Amino acid sequence: MCGIIALAFTDKEPDPGVLDRMVRRLSHRGPDAQGCVRLPGCHLGHARLSIIDLSTGDQPMRDESGRYCITFNGEIYNYQELRRELLGRGHRFLTNSDTEIIMRAFAEWGPDCLHRLRGMFAFALWDDQERALFAARDIFGEKPLYYATRPDGSLLLASELKALKVSEAIGLRLDLEAIDAYLGFGYLPPDRTVYENVETLPPGHCLTWQEGRVRTQRYWRPDFHPSRISLDDAAYRLRELLQQAVRRQMVADVPVGAFLSGGLDSSTITALMQEQSSQPVKTFSVGFGNVINELPYAQAVASLYCTEHHEIDLGTPPVAEMLERMAGVYDEPFADSSHIPTYLMAEFARRYVKVVLSGDGGDELFGGYEWYRPLVLSEKLPASRFKWLVLRSLSKLLGHRVRSLALHSWALGMAARWPDMWTRVMMAHMHFQPEERRRLWGPRAKTVPTFVPGEYFQPPDISGPNRGFYFDLSYYLPGDILVKVDRAAMAHGLETRAPFLDRDLVEFLLSLPANLKVTGEQTKILLRKACEEYWPPAIRSRPKQGFGAPYQIWLRFSEVRRLSQRVFANGSPLRRLLPGLRPEQAEKCSYQTWILLTLGLWLEQQQITV
């Protein structure tokens, strides 16, 4: 896990100080070593967090011929298997690192090497013979990669936006349509940035720069192709693939631990880690007093597997201070309230380990979210708005006594309002509806395009509930969950790994019928069948609880109210950006207010004309 920089150019060589500044700005991602290589046509930089091959894995790395040079962020979990294959093809290695594997694999197979890599990665590889830069990002975008081109055709590429900013080579301009997307969802789309003139390489894409021109290509997308298989057979295969994924991701030359919330996903990962370890696995949990307290569940799992358990109860964190800090950590507006507990838990875990495994991706791949139950039910219900309104009224009257009424009301509402499954899940995520966003823009609404997730996110040939699952895999997971974890962890130089996102495991899960994952009555059907034996009784029966934060309580804190008054005041950057915003919004303890507050704090830190 590291930070990478690439500067590619055709004519004028960049000032040498630009690369140095950019690498230093990413030192939090790689505190162990920083390196630069300046070649004719391309400068590469690297900030290293040493995990594998501590002695010979420094970067940027060149091959002995001088043709290739690479800067790489991430981990290739099957690098030892690829090494054996490449040795059989005549390649010789100078290091024991996974970095060199990518370079040799590219020399052997070209861009097709991406289909052989099992890991999380963002890398840039300079080919001196072709005078071309090749860059790529893993299938879900676990590792970030941003780039910008200049009028002279030169390219700047970096792991985080803050490195591009300190280059002073580009003048940043706000992308108002991207901000409209943020208002809708609370995070930026995974194929956009908050700036008009900076791009992010989308997940599952690669990029080639040559002679001042950039070409991007998609090499992977979630491909749902349901096949017939029994629940028992699927559970058996799932256990095999999970064990393989965890075994691969435990490989490191430094201690490896696990985030343990006591939920089904993190409990499964912890159990499989301890099953394959001769030493107690280090596990980490965080609580927030009586407001969010998952510590007893985590303790039950830690006790069952005799892990070396570390927990911290943070009580009430300094929310106002943390909100202002997060604006710098994330570089862009980001409203997921769990970024604060994630940041604090990463800070805590980094005292003991450099690497942790997490359960990220489990809900999206196994059907764990509560909105999947009404989604599945909605497929079988008539699109009757009248019936929905009647049922909704009954639900409000009796819902606390007849819980199924609320579920069926939700499902019928989905069916009545949105005929398409993909749209149903998208709307379940939306916090400001399009008409609400137009009111916020006020007089500017005529010139600001209303954001609608485009072709990149919409599955053209998928039917049924899988269309809804596709939205979460292509939009929510890479746009919110993985951004949250990467920036929070790497701010402390902590590497996080997600075994559920192993490509072999993912492609197996995408091949399963939706009814093996979720029905109107139950979520995570297959995971429960395959892994229930790993969980203590308290975990098996516990209700779903996301790793959220009590933002409604936090918004009532006096210090947060003072922040809100400043951010929502007349003449503030937020009010200048959104002239239709009413100041009384600051008094509401809603997620909409949280989204606006986060945006306003981010704007205050930018030196950009609004």
C-alpha positions as CSV (number, residue, x, y, z in Angstrom):
1,M,0.0,0.0,0.0
2,C,1.7,3.2,-1.2
3,G,1.3,6.4,-3.0
4,I,2.3,6.7,-6.7
5,I,3.1,9.6,-9.1
6,A,3.7,9.7,-12.8
7,L,4.5,12.7,-15.1
8,A,4.6,11.9,-18.8
9,F,5.6,14.5,-21.4
10,T,6.6,14.9,-25.0
11,D,8.6,18.1,-25.1
12,K,9.4,20.3,-22.1
13,E,10.6,18.3,-19.1
14,P,8.8,19.3,-15.8
15,D,10.7,21.2,-13.1
16,P,12.5,18.6,-10.9
17,G,10.9,20.0,-7.8
18,V,7.3,19.1,-9.0
19,L,7.9,15.4,-8.6
20,D,9.5,15.9,-5.2
21,R,6.6,17.9,-3.9
22,M,4.1,15.5,-5.1
23,V,5.8,12.5,-3.5
24,R,6.2,14.3,-0.2
25,R,2.5,15.1,-0.2
26,L,1.8,11.4,-0.3
27,S,4.1,10.4,2.5
28,H,1.2,9.4,4.8
29,R,0.5,6.6,2.3
30,G,4.1,5.5,2.3
31,P,6.0,6.6,5.4
32,D,8.8,4.0,5.0
33,A,10.6,5.3,1.9
34,Q,10.2,7.8,-0.9
35,G,11.8,7.4,-4.3
36,C,11.9,9.2,-7.7
37,V,13.1,8.1,-11.1
38,R,13.5,10.7,-13.9
39,L,13.6,9.3,-17.4
40,P,13.4,11.0,-20.8
41,G,9.7,11.3,-21.4
42,C,8.5,10.2,-18.0
43,H,9.1,10.9,-14.3
44,L,7.9,8.4,-11.7
45,G,7.6,8.8,-8.0
46,H,6.7,6.5,-5.1
47,A,6.0,6.7,-1.4
48,R,6.4,3.2,0.1
49,L,4.6,1.4,2.9
50,S,6.8,-1.7,3.2
51,I,4.7,-4.9,3.4
52,I,6.3,-7.5,1.1
53,D,10.0,-7.9,0.3
54,L,11.2,-5.3,2.8
55,S,14.8,-5.4,1.6
56,T,14.6,-5.3,-2.2
57,G,11.2,-4.0,-3.1
58,D,11.9,-0.3,-3.3
59,Q,10.2,1.7,-6.0
60,P,10.0,3.1,-8.7
61,M,11.4,-0.2,-10.0
62,R,13.3,-0.8,-13.3
63,D,13.9,-4.0,-15.1
64,E,17.5,-4.9,-16.0
65,S,17.0,-4.1,-19.7
66,G,16.0,-0.5,-18.9
67,R,12.8,-0.8,-21.0
68,Y,10.3,-0.8,-18.2
69,C,9.9,1.2,-15.1
70,I,6.9,0.9,-12.7
71,T,5.4,2.6,-9.7
72,F,2.8,0.5,-7.9
73,N,0.3,0.9,-5.1
74,G,-1.5,-2.2,-3.7
75,E,-0.9,-6.0,-3.4
76,I,-1.0,-8.8,-5.9
77,Y,-2.1,-11.8,-3.8
78,N,-1.3,-14.5,-6.3
79,Y,2.1,-13.1,-7.1
80,Q,3.9,-16.3,-6.0
81,E,1.8,-18.4,-8.5
82,L,2.5,-15.9,-11.2
83,R,6.2,-15.9,-10.4
84,R,6.3,-19.7,-10.9
85,E,4.5,-19.4,-14.2
86,L,6.8,-16.6,-15.4
87,L,9.9,-18.5,-14.4
88,G,8.7,-21.4,-16.5
89,R,8.5,-18.9,-19.5
90,G,12.1,-17.9,-19.1
91,H,11.8,-14.8,-16.9
92,R,14.4,-14.1,-14.2
93,F,13.7,-12.0,-11.1
94,L,15.9,-9.6,-9.2
95,T,13.6,-9.2,-6.2
96,N,11.0,-11.2,-4.3
97,S,8.3,-8.5,-4.7
98,D,4.9,-8.5,-6.2
99,T,5.9,-5.2,-7.9
100,E,8.3,-7.0,-10.2
101,I,5.7,-9.6,-11.0
102,I,3.5,-6.9,-12.6
103,M,6.4,-5.6,-14.7
104,R,7.3,-9.1,-15.9
105,A,3.6,-10.0,-16.5
106,F,3.2,-6.9,-18.7
107,A,6.3,-7.8,-20.6
108,E,4.9,-11.3,-21.2
109,W,1.2,-10.6,-21.9
110,G,0.8,-6.9,-22.3
111,P,-2.5,-5.4,-21.1
112,D,-4.0,-8.9,-20.9
113,C,-1.9,-9.4,-17.8
114,L,-4.7,-7.6,-15.9
115,H,-6.9,-10.7,-16.2
116,R,-4.2,-12.7,-14.4
117,L,-3.8,-10.4,-11.4
118,R,-5.7,-11.2,-8.2
119,G,-5.3,-8.2,-5.9
120,M,-5.9,-4.6,-5.3
121,F,-3.8,-2.2,-7.4
122,A,-3.2,1.0,-9.1
123,F,0.0,1.3,-11.1
124,A,1.8,3.2,-13.8
125,L,4.3,1.5,-16.0
126,W,6.6,3.4,-18.5
127,D,7.6,1.6,-21.6
128,D,10.7,3.4,-22.9
129,Q,10.8,1.5,-26.2
130,E,7.2,2.5,-27.1
131,R,7.5,5.9,-25.3
132,A,4.2,5.1,-23.7
133,L,2.7,5.0,-20.2
134,F,0.3,2.3,-19.2
135,A,-1.8,2.6,-16.0
136,A,-4.5,0.4,-14.5
137,R,-6.8,0.1,-11.6
138,D,-8.3,-3.0,-9.9
139,I,-11.7,-4.3,-10.6
140,F,-13.6,-2.4,-7.8
141,G,-11.2,0.5,-7.4
142,E,-9.9,-0.4,-4.0
143,K,-6.8,1.7,-4.8
144,P,-7.4,5.3,-6.1
145,L,-5.9,6.8,-9.3
146,Y,-6.4,10.4,-10.5
147,Y,-5.0,12.1,-13.6
148,A,-5.1,15.3,-15.5
149,T,-3.8,16.4,-18.9
150,R,-2.4,19.8,-19.8
151,P,-2.7,21.7,-23.1
152,D,0.7,20.6,-24.2
153,G,-0.3,17.0,-23.9
154,S,1.6,16.2,-20.8
155,L,0.0,13.9,-18.2
156,L,0.0,14.1,-14.4
157,L,-1.1,11.0,-12.4
158,A,-1.3,10.5,-8.7
159,S,-2.9,8.4,-5.9
160,E,-4.7,11.3,-4.4
161,L,-5.9,14.7,-5.5
162,K,-3.8,16.5,-2.9
163,A,-0.6,15.5,-4.9
164,L,-2.0,16.9,-8.1
165,K,-2.8,20.2,-6.2
166,V,0.7,20.7,-5.0
167,S,2.1,20.2,-8.5
168,E,0.8,23.7,-9.3
169,A,0.6,22.5,-12.9
170,I,-3.2,22.7,-13.2
171,G,-5.8,25.3,-12.3
172,L,-8.7,23.4,-10.6
173,R,-12.3,24.2,-11.7
174,L,-15.3,22.9,-9.8
175,D,-17.6,20.5,-11.7
176,L,-21.1,21.6,-10.7
177,E,-22.7,18.5,-12.2
178,A,-20.5,16.3,-10.0
179,I,-21.5,18.4,-7.0
180,D,-25.1,17.8,-7.9
181,A,-24.3,14.1,-7.8
182,Y,-22.8,14.6,-4.4
183,L,-26.0,16.3,-3.2
184,G,-28.0,13.3,-4.4
185,F,-25.9,10.5,-2.9
186,G,-23.5,12.0,-0.3
187,Y,-20.4,11.0,-2.3
188,L,-18.9,11.5,-5.8
189,P,-19.6,9.0,-8.6
190,P,-16.7,6.6,-8.9
191,D,-16.1,7.8,-12.5
192,R,-16.0,11.5,-11.7
193,T,-14.1,14.0,-9.5
194,V,-15.3,17.3,-8.1
195,Y,-13.1,19.1,-10.7
196,E,-13.9,19.6,-14.4
197,N,-10.3,19.2,-15.4
198,V,-9.2,16.2,-13.3
199,E,-10.3,12.6,-14.0
200,T,-10.3,9.5,-12.0
201,L,-9.6,6.2,-13.8
202,P,-12.7,4.2,-13.1
203,P,-12.5,0.8,-11.5
204,G,-11.8,-2.0,-13.9
205,H,-10.2,0.3,-16.4
206,C,-6.7,0.8,-17.9
207,L,-5.2,3.9,-19.5
208,T,-2.5,4.4,-22.2
209,W,-0.7,7.7,-22.8
210,Q,1.3,8.1,-25.9
211,E,2.4,11.2,-27.8
212,G,0.3,13.4,-25.7
213,R,-2.9,11.4,-26.2
214,V,-4.8,9.5,-23.5
215,R,-7.0,6.4,-24.2
216,T,-8.9,4.5,-21.6
217,Q,-10.5,1.1,-21.8
218,R,-12.7,-1.0,-19.6
219,Y,-11.2,-4.5,-19.0
220,W,-13.7,-5.8,-16.4
221,R,-17.3,-5.2,-15.3
222,P,-19.6,-7.1,-12.9
223,D,-21.0,-9.9,-15.2
224,F,-24.1,-11.6,-13.8
225,H,-24.6,-14.9,-15.5
226,P,-26.7,-17.0,-13.2
227,S,-26.2,-20.8,-13.5
228,R,-28.1,-23.6,-11.9
229,I,-26.6,-24.9,-8.7
230,S,-27.9,-26.2,-5.4
231,L,-27.6,-24.3,-2.2
232,D,-25.4,-27.1,-0.7
233,D,-23.1,-27.2,-3.7
234,A,-22.8,-23.4,-3.7
235,A,-22.0,-23.4,0.0
236,Y,-19.2,-26.0,-0.4
237,R,-17.6,-24.0,-3.3
238,L,-18.0,-20.8,-1.4
239,R,-16.1,-22.2,1.6
240,E,-13.2,-23.2,-0.7
241,L,-13.0,-19.8,-2.3
242,L,-13.2,-17.9,0.9
243,Q,-10.4,-20.0,2.4
244,Q,-8.3,-19.3,-0.7
245,A,-9.0,-15.6,-0.6
246,V,-8.1,-15.2,3.1
247,R,-5.0,-17.4,2.7
248,R,-3.8,-15.2,-0.2
249,Q,-4.5,-12.0,1.7
250,M,-2.7,-13.0,4.8
251,V,0.7,-13.1,3.0
252,A,2.9,-10.3,4.2
253,D,6.3,-9.8,5.8
254,V,4.8,-7.7,8.6
255,P,2.0,-8.5,11.2
256,V,-1.5,-8.8,9.8
257,G,-4.7,-8.2,11.9
258,A,-8.4,-7.9,11.3
259,F,-11.2,-5.3,11.8
260,L,-13.8,-7.1,13.9
261,S,-17.2,-5.5,14.4
262,G,-19.0,-8.7,15.4
263,G,-21.1,-8.7,12.2
264,L,-21.4,-11.7,10.0
265,D,-18.8,-10.5,7.5
266,S,-15.9,-9.5,9.8
267,S,-16.7,-12.5,12.0
268,T,-16.3,-14.8,9.0
269,I,-13.0,-13.3,8.0
270,T,-11.6,-13.5,11.6
271,A,-12.6,-17.1,11.9
272,L,-10.9,-18.0,8.6
273,M,-7.8,-16.1,9.5
274,Q,-7.5,-17.9,12.8
275,E,-8.1,-21.2,11.2
276,Q,-5.1,-20.7,9.0
277,S,-2.8,-19.1,11.5
278,S,-0.5,-20.7,14.1
279,Q,-0.5,-17.5,16.2
280,P,-3.4,-15.6,17.7
281,V,-4.8,-13.1,15.1
282,K,-4.8,-9.5,16.3
283,T,-8.4,-8.2,16.1
284,F,-9.6,-4.6,16.5
285,S,-12.9,-3.2,17.6
286,V,-14.2,0.3,18.4
287,G,-17.2,1.4,20.4
288,F,-19.0,4.7,21.0
289,G,-20.4,4.3,24.5
290,N,-24.1,3.5,24.6
291,V,-24.9,5.1,21.3
292,I,-23.1,2.5,19.1
293,N,-21.8,-0.5,21.0
294,E,-20.9,-3.6,19.0
295,L,-18.1,-4.5,21.4
296,P,-20.0,-7.4,23.1
297,Y,-20.5,-9.1,19.7
298,A,-16.9,-8.6,18.8
299,Q,-15.8,-9.9,22.2
300,A,-17.9,-13.1,21.6
301,V,-16.0,-13.8,18.4
302,A,-12.6,-12.9,19.8
303,S,-13.3,-15.2,22.8
304,L,-14.4,-18.1,20.6
305,Y,-11.2,-18.0,18.5
306,C,-8.8,-16.8,21.2
307,T,-7.6,-13.9,19.2
308,E,-5.3,-11.2,20.5
309,H,-8.2,-8.7,20.9
310,H,-7.8,-5.0,21.1
311,E,-10.7,-2.7,21.7
312,I,-11.3,0.9,22.4
313,D,-14.4,2.7,23.5
314,L,-14.2,6.3,22.3
315,G,-17.4,7.4,24.0
316,T,-18.1,10.7,22.3
317,P,-15.4,11.8,19.8
318,P,-14.6,15.5,19.2
319,V,-17.1,15.6,16.2
320,A,-16.6,19.2,15.2
321,E,-12.8,18.8,15.1
322,M,-13.1,15.5,13.2
323,L,-15.4,16.9,10.6
324,E,-13.0,19.6,9.7
325,R,-10.1,17.1,9.6
326,M,-12.1,14.8,7.3
327,A,-12.4,17.6,4.7
328,G,-8.7,17.4,4.3
329,V,-8.4,13.6,4.5
330,Y,-10.9,13.0,1.7
331,D,-9.9,15.8,-0.7
332,E,-13.4,15.9,-2.0
333,P,-16.9,16.3,-0.4
334,F,-17.7,13.0,1.4
335,A,-20.6,12.6,3.7
336,D,-20.6,9.0,4.9
337,S,-20.8,9.6,8.6
338,S,-18.9,6.3,9.3
339,H,-15.7,7.9,8.0
340,I,-15.1,9.3,11.5
341,P,-15.3,5.9,13.3
342,T,-13.3,4.3,10.4
343,Y,-10.6,6.9,10.7
344,L,-10.4,6.5,14.5
345,M,-10.4,2.7,14.3
346,A,-7.6,2.7,11.7
347,E,-5.5,5.1,13.9
348,F,-6.0,2.6,16.8
349,A,-5.1,-0.5,14.8
350,R,-2.0,1.1,13.3
351,R,-0.4,1.1,16.8
352,Y,-0.2,-2.7,16.5
353,V,-0.1,-3.7,12.8
354,K,0.5,-2.4,9.3
355,V,-2.1,-4.6,7.6
356,V,-5.7,-5.5,8.5
357,L,-8.3,-7.6,6.7
358,S,-11.9,-6.4,6.6
359,G,-15.4,-7.6,5.6
360,D,-15.9,-4.9,2.9
361,G,-17.9,-6.1,0.0
362,G,-19.9,-8.7,1.9
363,D,-23.2,-6.9,1.9
364,E,-23.0,-6.1,-1.9
365,L,-22.0,-9.6,-2.9
366,F,-24.0,-11.7,-0.5
367,G,-27.2,-9.6,-0.5
368,G,-26.9,-8.2,3.0
369,Y,-28.6,-4.8,2.8
370,E,-32.1,-4.5,4.2
371,W,-33.3,-2.7,1.1
372,Y,-32.7,-5.9,-0.9
373,R,-35.7,-7.6,0.8
374,P,-38.3,-5.1,-0.5
375,L,-36.4,-5.0,-3.8
376,V,-36.9,-8.8,-4.3
377,L,-40.5,-8.5,-3.1
378,S,-41.2,-5.6,-5.5
379,E,-40.6,-7.9,-8.5
380,K,-43.7,-9.9,-7.6
381,L,-46.0,-7.0,-6.8
382,P,-48.3,-5.0,-9.2
383,A,-47.2,-1.5,-10.1
384,S,-50.3,0.1,-8.4
385,R,-49.8,3.5,-6.9
386,F,-53.3,3.4,-5.4
387,K,-52.6,0.1,-3.5
388,W,-49.3,1.5,-2.4
389,L,-50.9,4.6,-0.9
390,V,-53.5,2.5,0.9
391,L,-50.9,0.1,2.3
392,R,-48.6,2.9,3.3
393,S,-51.4,4.5,5.3
394,L,-52.1,1.1,7.1
395,S,-48.4,0.7,7.7
396,K,-48.2,4.1,9.5
397,L,-51.1,3.1,11.7
398,L,-50.2,-0.5,12.4
399,G,-46.6,-0.9,11.3
400,H,-45.2,-1.0,14.9
401,R,-47.5,-4.0,15.5
402,V,-47.4,-5.7,12.0
403,R,-43.8,-5.4,10.8
404,S,-44.5,-7.1,7.5
405,L,-46.8,-4.3,6.6
406,A,-43.9,-1.8,6.5
407,L,-41.8,-4.2,4.3
408,H,-44.7,-4.8,1.8
409,S,-45.4,-1.1,1.8
410,W,-41.8,-0.3,0.9
411,A,-41.8,-3.0,-1.8
412,L,-45.1,-1.9,-3.3
413,G,-43.9,1.7,-3.3
414,M,-40.8,0.7,-5.3
415,A,-42.9,-1.2,-7.8
416,A,-45.4,1.7,-8.2
417,R,-42.9,4.5,-8.6
418,W,-40.0,2.9,-10.5
419,P,-40.5,0.1,-13.1
420,D,-36.7,-0.7,-13.3
421,M,-34.9,-2.6,-10.6
422,W,-31.7,-0.6,-11.2
423,T,-33.6,2.6,-10.7
424,R,-35.2,1.3,-7.5
425,V,-31.9,0.8,-5.8
426,M,-30.5,4.0,-7.1
427,M,-33.5,5.9,-5.6
428,A,-33.1,4.1,-2.3
429,H,-29.7,5.7,-2.1
430,M,-30.7,9.2,-3.0
431,H,-30.9,11.8,-0.2
432,F,-31.8,14.9,-2.2
433,Q,-34.3,14.3,-5.0
434,P,-33.7,16.1,-8.3
435,E,-36.4,18.7,-7.6
436,E,-34.8,19.4,-4.1
437,R,-31.4,19.9,-5.7
438,R,-32.8,22.3,-8.2
439,R,-34.2,24.4,-5.4
440,L,-30.8,24.4,-3.7
441,W,-29.2,25.7,-6.9
442,G,-31.7,28.5,-7.0
443,P,-31.1,30.8,-10.0
444,R,-28.1,28.7,-11.1
445,A,-30.4,25.6,-11.7
446,K,-30.8,26.6,-15.4
447,T,-27.1,26.2,-16.0
448,V,-26.3,23.2,-13.7
449,P,-27.0,19.8,-15.3
450,T,-29.1,17.5,-13.1
451,F,-26.9,14.4,-12.5
452,V,-28.2,11.0,-13.5
453,P,-25.9,8.0,-13.3
454,G,-25.1,7.3,-16.9
455,E,-24.3,4.4,-19.2
456,Y,-21.2,3.3,-17.2
457,F,-23.4,2.2,-14.3
458,Q,-26.4,0.7,-16.0
459,P,-26.3,-3.0,-16.9
460,P,-27.6,-3.4,-20.4
461,D,-28.3,-7.2,-20.3
462,I,-29.2,-8.0,-16.7
463,S,-32.7,-8.7,-15.4
464,G,-34.4,-9.1,-12.1
465,P,-32.9,-8.3,-8.7
466,N,-29.4,-8.5,-10.2
467,R,-30.0,-5.1,-11.9
468,G,-30.4,-3.7,-8.4
469,F,-27.3,-5.5,-7.1
470,Y,-25.4,-4.1,-10.1
471,F,-25.9,-0.5,-8.9
472,D,-24.3,-1.2,-5.5
473,L,-21.4,-3.1,-7.0
474,S,-20.7,-0.4,-9.7
475,Y,-21.6,2.7,-7.8
476,Y,-22.0,2.5,-4.0
477,L,-19.2,0.1,-3.2
478,P,-16.5,1.9,-5.2
479,G,-17.8,5.4,-4.8
480,D,-18.5,5.3,-1.0
481,I,-17.3,2.2,0.9
482,L,-13.9,1.7,-0.7
483,V,-13.1,5.4,-0.8
484,K,-14.0,5.7,2.9
485,V,-11.7,2.9,4.0
486,D,-8.8,3.7,1.8
487,R,-8.4,7.3,2.8
488,A,-9.1,6.7,6.5
489,A,-6.6,3.9,6.7
490,M,-3.9,5.4,4.5
491,A,-4.0,8.6,6.5
492,H,-2.3,6.5,9.2
493,G,-0.2,4.4,6.9
494,L,-2.4,1.3,7.4
495,E,-3.1,-1.2,4.6
496,T,-6.6,-2.7,4.4
497,R,-7.4,-5.8,2.5
498,A,-10.9,-7.1,1.5
499,P,-11.0,-10.9,0.9
500,F,-14.6,-10.8,-0.2
501,L,-13.4,-8.8,-3.3
502,D,-11.1,-11.5,-4.5
503,R,-11.8,-11.8,-8.2
504,D,-12.2,-15.6,-8.2
505,L,-14.7,-15.4,-5.4
506,V,-16.5,-12.4,-6.9
507,E,-16.9,-14.1,-10.3
508,F,-18.3,-17.2,-8.6
509,L,-20.8,-15.1,-6.6
510,L,-21.9,-13.3,-9.8
511,S,-22.7,-16.6,-11.4
512,L,-25.3,-17.5,-8.7
513,P,-29.1,-17.1,-8.8
514,A,-30.3,-14.1,-6.8
515,N,-32.5,-16.3,-4.6
516,L,-29.4,-18.0,-3.1
517,K,-28.5,-14.6,-1.7
518,V,-31.6,-12.9,-0.6
519,T,-35.4,-13.4,-0.5
520,G,-38.2,-11.3,0.8
521,E,-37.7,-13.0,4.2
522,Q,-34.0,-13.4,4.6
523,T,-30.7,-11.8,3.6
524,K,-27.2,-13.5,3.1
525,I,-28.8,-16.9,2.6
526,L,-25.7,-18.5,1.1
527,L,-23.2,-17.0,3.5
528,R,-25.3,-18.2,6.4
529,K,-25.5,-21.7,5.0
530,A,-21.7,-21.8,4.3
531,C,-20.3,-20.1,7.4
532,E,-22.9,-20.2,10.2
533,E,-20.8,-22.8,12.0
534,Y,-18.0,-20.2,12.4
535,W,-20.3,-17.8,14.4
536,P,-21.1,-17.9,18.1
537,P,-24.8,-18.0,18.9
538,A,-25.1,-14.3,19.7
539,I,-23.8,-13.5,16.2
540,R,-26.1,-15.8,14.3
541,S,-29.3,-14.2,15.7
542,R,-28.2,-10.6,15.8
543,P,-30.1,-8.1,13.6
544,K,-28.3,-6.2,10.8
545,Q,-26.4,-3.2,12.0
546,G,-24.3,-1.1,9.6
547,F,-21.1,0.6,10.7
548,G,-22.7,4.0,10.9
549,A,-22.5,6.9,13.2
550,P,-25.1,8.8,15.2
551,Y,-25.1,11.9,13.0
552,Q,-28.6,13.0,14.3
553,I,-27.2,13.1,17.8
554,W,-23.9,14.7,16.7
555,L,-25.7,17.5,14.8
556,R,-27.2,18.6,18.2
557,F,-23.8,19.0,19.8
558,S,-23.1,22.7,20.6
559,E,-19.7,22.7,18.9
560,V,-21.3,21.2,15.7
561,R,-24.1,23.7,15.8
562,R,-21.5,26.5,15.9
563,L,-19.9,24.9,12.8
564,S,-23.3,24.8,11.1
565,Q,-24.1,28.4,11.8
566,R,-20.8,29.4,10.2
567,V,-21.1,27.1,7.2
568,F,-24.8,28.1,6.5
569,A,-24.3,31.8,7.1
570,N,-25.0,34.5,4.5
571,G,-21.9,35.0,2.3
572,S,-20.4,31.6,3.2
573,P,-18.9,29.5,0.4
574,L,-21.8,27.1,0.7
575,R,-24.4,29.8,0.3
576,R,-22.5,31.3,-2.6
577,L,-22.5,27.9,-4.3
578,L,-26.1,27.1,-3.5
579,P,-28.0,30.4,-3.5
580,G,-31.3,28.5,-3.0
581,L,-30.2,27.1,0.4
582,R,-32.3,28.3,3.3
583,P,-30.4,29.0,6.6
584,E,-33.0,27.1,8.6
585,Q,-31.7,23.9,7.1
586,A,-28.8,24.2,9.6
587,E,-31.3,23.6,12.4
588,K,-32.5,20.3,11.1
589,C,-30.9,17.1,12.4
590,S,-31.2,15.2,9.1
591,Y,-28.8,13.5,6.8
592,Q,-29.5,16.2,4.3
593,T,-28.1,18.7,6.7
594,W,-25.1,16.5,7.3
595,I,-24.4,16.3,3.5
596,L,-24.6,20.1,3.2
597,L,-22.4,20.7,6.3
598,T,-19.8,18.3,5.0
599,L,-19.8,20.1,1.6
600,G,-19.6,23.5,3.2
601,L,-16.6,22.5,5.4
602,W,-14.8,21.2,2.3
603,L,-15.5,24.4,0.4
604,E,-14.0,26.5,3.2
605,Q,-10.7,24.7,2.7
606,Q,-10.5,25.2,-1.0
607,Q,-8.9,28.1,-2.8
608,I,-11.4,28.1,-5.6
609,T,-13.8,30.7,-6.7
610,V,-17.4,29.5,-6.1
